[in-house]
Amino acid sequence: MDQIVKLVREKTGLGEDQARTAVTTVLDFLKAKLPAPVAGQIDSVVGGGHAGDTLGQAGSMLGGMFGNDK
């Protein structure tokens, strides 16, 4: 999660606490809206393991969902 918070801070200029609150809010929203098998993977992706690779993939997918085709 620290990687996401850092990215939000860099992109928005928010402070640590505000960025962490924003990230937590978005993650909680996604967990509530996504199907259970997908939502259950959010904590494992954000918490560790191969988070860097998976977060990159997740970011690409989410970007595509919101019309950002990078």
C-alpha positions as CSV (number, residue, x, y, z in Angstrom):
1,M,0.0,0.0,0.0
2,D,2.9,2.3,0.6
3,Q,3.7,2.3,-3.1
4,I,0.2,3.5,-3.9
5,V,0.3,6.1,-1.2
6,K,3.6,7.4,-2.5
7,L,2.3,7.5,-6.1
8,V,-0.9,9.4,-5.0
9,R,1.3,11.9,-3.0
10,E,3.6,12.4,-6.1
11,K,0.7,12.9,-8.5
12,T,-1.5,15.1,-6.3
13,G,0.7,16.8,-3.8
14,L,-1.3,15.5,-0.9
15,G,0.3,14.9,2.5
16,E,0.9,11.4,3.8
17,D,-2.3,11.2,5.9
18,Q,-4.5,12.5,3.2
19,A,-3.0,10.3,0.5
20,R,-3.3,7.2,2.8
21,T,-7.0,8.1,3.5
22,A,-7.7,8.5,-0.2
23,V,-6.1,5.2,-1.1
24,T,-7.9,3.4,1.7
25,T,-11.2,4.9,0.6
26,V,-10.7,3.8,-3.0
27,L,-9.6,0.3,-2.0
28,D,-12.6,-0.1,0.4
29,F,-14.9,1.1,-2.4
30,L,-13.5,-1.4,-4.8
31,K,-13.7,-4.3,-2.3
32,A,-17.3,-3.5,-1.7
33,K,-18.2,-3.3,-5.4
34,L,-16.1,-6.1,-7.0
35,P,-17.1,-9.8,-7.0
36,A,-16.0,-11.6,-3.8
37,P,-13.2,-13.6,-5.5
38,V,-11.6,-10.4,-7.0
39,A,-12.3,-8.2,-3.9
40,G,-10.6,-10.8,-1.7
41,Q,-7.4,-10.5,-3.7
42,I,-7.1,-6.7,-3.2
43,D,-5.5,-7.0,0.3
44,S,-3.0,-9.6,-0.9
45,V,-2.1,-7.5,-3.9
46,V,-1.6,-4.3,-1.8
47,G,-0.1,-6.1,1.2
48,G,2.8,-7.8,-0.4
49,G,3.9,-10.7,-2.5
50,H,4.2,-9.7,-6.1
51,A,2.5,-6.4,-5.5
52,G,4.6,-4.4,-7.9
53,D,3.7,-6.5,-10.9
54,T,0.1,-7.0,-9.9
55,L,-0.4,-3.4,-9.1
56,G,0.9,-2.4,-12.5
57,Q,-1.5,-4.8,-14.1
58,A,-4.4,-3.6,-11.9
59,G,-3.5,0.0,-12.7
60,S,-3.6,-0.7,-16.4
61,M,-6.9,-2.4,-16.2
62,L,-8.4,0.3,-14.1
63,G,-7.0,3.0,-16.4
64,G,-8.7,1.2,-19.3
65,M,-11.9,1.2,-17.4
66,F,-11.7,4.9,-17.0
67,G,-10.7,5.6,-20.6
68,N,-6.9,6.0,-20.0
69,D,-5.3,3.7,-22.6
70,K,-1.6,4.1,-21.7
